[in-house]
């Protein structure tokens, strides 16, 4: 029990620090990012993510992964290597209906957000 409590506190502390660089609006399934401070290229990439990714899952899943550095479903680290792996995975999924350019834009956005979350 003590080990679980220590682990939870560490995760909570990490999430709080990572959250500082991202502007998040809403909670739960309605959670989204505020792209007003994004560079123009990232605003365009965010629109792709906002339209394409929510066909299969909420943006909350992506935002939580970026905030915490941990993928919510698998529990694996969510870093720049993971964003590339998820991009490849989306290209291989027939139901994603994402082009290479859209996947590249999504990966670029997630890497940008990871950088922002570190601030």
Buried (B, 14 or more C-beta within 10 A) or exposed (E): EEEEEEEEEEEEEBBEBBBEBBEBEEEEEEBBBEBEEBEEEBEEBBEBBBEBBBEEEBBBBBBBBBBBBBBBEEEEEBBEEBBBBBBEEBBEEEEBEBEEEBBBBBBBBBBBBBEBBEE
